[in-house]
Amino acid sequence: MLKNKDLDENTEMRIKSVCRKALEWIMPSEEERARTLEFTRLLLESLKRELSKDNVNAEVQIEGSIAKDTWLAGEKDIDIFVLLPQEYGRDYFQKVLEAAKRVSEGNYLEAYAEHPYIEAYIDGFTVNFVPCFMVKNPAEAKSSVDRTPFHTQYVKNRLNEPLKNEIRLLKAFMHGIGVYGAEIKVGGFSGYLCELLVLYYGSFIRVLEAASRWRRGEVIDIEEHYKSPEEARRAFRNEPLIVVDPVDRNRNVASAVRINRLSEFILASRLFLKNPDIKFFKPQVIEPYSSEKLLKVMNERGSTLIFVKTGAIRAVPDILWGQLFKSQRAILNLLRQFDFDIIRSDVWSDEKETNVFVFEVSSRLLPPIKRHVGPPIDKISNCEDFLKKHLESKWILSGPRIEEDRLIIERRRRYIDVVELLRDKLAQGGGRKIGVASLVAKAFSENLEILANEEILPFYLSNNNFARFLTEYLIGRPKWLI
Amino acid sequence: MLKNKDLDENTEMRIKSVCRKALEWIMPSEEERARTLEFTRLLLESLKRELSKDNVNAEVQIEGSIAKDTWLAGEKDIDIFVLLPQEYGRDYFQKVLEAAKRVSEGNYLEAYAEHPYIEAYIDGFTVNFVPCFMVKNPAEAKSSVDRTPFHTQYVKNRLNEPLKNEIRLLKAFMHGIGVYGAEIKVGGFSGYLCELLVLYYGSFIRVLEAASRWRRGEVIDIEEHYKSPEEARRAFRNEPLIVVDPVDRNRNVASAVRINRLSEFILASRLFLKNPDIKFFKPQVIEPYSSEKLLKVMNERGSTLIFVKTGAIRAVPDILWGQLFKSQRAILNLLRQFDFDIIRSDVWSDEKETNVFVFEVSSRLLPPIKRHVGPPIDKISNCEDFLKKHLESKWILSGPRIEEDRLIIERRRRYIDVVELLRDKLAQGGGRKIGVASLVAKAFSENLEILANEEILPFYLSNNNFARFLTEYLIGRPKWLI
């Protein structure tokens, strides 16, 4: 670790000690390293063999953290890319997938992100077999996987042994605080992004020091593809963090990073530098509340927790979480539109059987009366329409009258009970109309439970993972702040 | 009435017929006119006599609608101005007041607006004796009363018999829809303003037609004191209606007109022209709801009506209402600050014994939980303070955590009951601290009742005037819209 002037000596000592402790369990042992590399080599060979049987002339390469020797102890993800000549058509992808399936001996899923790929489970490893095109430079990439080999090459060319551990520390820190991973569920920092940050700033601690001072729209442009941060910001408008891909100026490596995760990383960086602690790397495990405690905590809040629970949605995690988040936003809009005051919301999924949306509202019931602001007096025909509509309406409670320069009425609400509103709008395929994503709307029409407060108890007691989620929700504090 | 192209013949006929009916009861009879003028003449003479006894050498003049012969039948207000030479000091005002008191034979109030004056009650008339300075031109006026004689002169010079009735129609219309009067309680159109509007537009109906199309910031500059409406708007910034005083370019005759009253006049003008009806001149009398009906209507709304009731406040009406409105705004701010959702508010006063503020809120109680949005993550020291304050706070229910780029917590509310909040903040002289006006705060500290919903019933049943007010509040619709 590099010496730093910002930190006093005592804090620096403590940081070093915490990092040393962390490294002890995040550095793969010699044994793990040897086993992993040997396993990878064997895989590579058997895949090459299968490909040559089919006369597929391709380059087979290891990518990801195994290729760069930056993986964390216990990580079991192996990425194997098959680079096909560009002359080959897309039909060759299928040949690669077939070869991969044979190597996987039946234990695999056929998945699809931008590209088809095979996710296989072999000897405790998760192996991704990814066909892609071999392009001359990253600008020719037809999809992001074509760019991956360039990323690997870029990082490998600049790495040295000490840097590898700095990268491991950053990844482990991000993992510990819950911001690691570019998948939709997390919306955090990819491994490649961690590697670039360490290469750019020089060490784990320097990344944290820099991040402590990051502002929204921070630009990191390692290869100086842009003349100025402003120019880069114009190219990547509104992205909270901009890390220009060294191998492709048109890509933001941090485009998956959501503002929440970025802010959490910034705050955690500050707090760690001030008060280094192993908990940032190894968060404590939260034990779910007992049912008595759960009810007591809910009762103290005095809000209403609404659980919208549905059954299985068959989709890969990125699709599933994309649909869940989109549906969550749609339902939040619905609740706001009907004046329910939202305290918070969250989504839980086991990615298999059950999905639960949580909507916490101030109150399950609203008063029957609703103040409704009409047009300003100088919109003559709007005023006429408003008067015509409301003067005889059976929904009216008071008015119309004038306040300031507007027509106002008080009328009866259409929905006073949030549960009734949700049931009416989500059941029987109605979800689509209010913007719920297709697969979720389908799930709702097959299986929809709307539970309020303690009605969640049976499921809470039956599912420990959900119980932990709900307990953490109620604590509502990142573990590194506990 | 002048012929008009905008209206179809049928509507024009109906307007004429309604106006004819209205004039029948708003034009003073020959007998009333003779009696009023004779009474005024006698008053004038006896005041002159008293002044000469004291060697006060002053011009005594009738002002107001009696002077201009524009008063409405049954109006019993006589304005007598005593114009003192400018050489005289302010002590001469006292001599005028003393003379007026002698004329009033004991039945008077000594009042003070900008100026001291005597309000006397003689033979069923309300007579204002107002001392002022005789200035050469209105720009030299030391207070608005010095300008009044010029207003009277300006209007008298331009009046003719038909115009007098047009003015009477406009005044009666404005009175009927509740926008007549420049006093604070009303915030509407003064008699002088009505006269100017008729002089400018030519007739009652033409005023209504013009008003139907008025926009916020409308400029009427009869003597073309300003080069353009824009110039006038720059001089009278943000005033909703600008009628440049013909005798003083620096005065807006409509400065007392509040946006509510202006909007009501505009809308009523449009509706009258479309569907002329005597109800605009003679609004129906609303009978108070029975107590059963009152409770039923309140219950249907489902809101909470909070009545803040206090005792006598000794002040002339303009001061009283100024203080009441200021206090109402302060209390509304308090309620908003503590997150109570306000449906509507109003103030009632008998101007003697009792004052009642009405605050209608969605719900008397709020849930214990409150979402509290903290600083954005890039305000480093604010974040530190926020964490320090809340990490150990006993008020915390959840958090701190991050949402988007901000720290968020959920905490217990300090007040969940609006009645408790108001009692705490208004009792024992606390009102001043939250911005309640001085006399009202004093009244609260002597006598404060905070009543919710049906708790108002005893007072409602004991005071017919208040009962009518509350009934009209609940209907919440101008009488010309009923």
Interface residues (C-beta under 8 A of the other chain):
Chain A: S212 R215 R216 P240 I259 N260 L262 S263 E264 I266 L267 R270 E300 R301 G302 S303 I343 R344 S362 S363 L366 P367 P368 I369 R371 I377 D378 I380 C383 L387 L391 L397 S398 G399 P400 R401 I402 E403 E404 D405 R406 L407 I409 E410 I416 L474 I475 G476 R477 P478 L481
Chain B: S212 R215 R216 P240 I259 N260 L262 S263 E264 I266 L267 R270 E300 R301 G302 S303 I343 R344 S362 S363 L366 P367 P368 I369 R371 I377 D378 I380 C383 L387 L391 L397 S398 G399 P400 R401 I402 E403 E404 D405 R406 L407 I409 E410 R412 I416 L474 I475 G476 R477 P478 L481
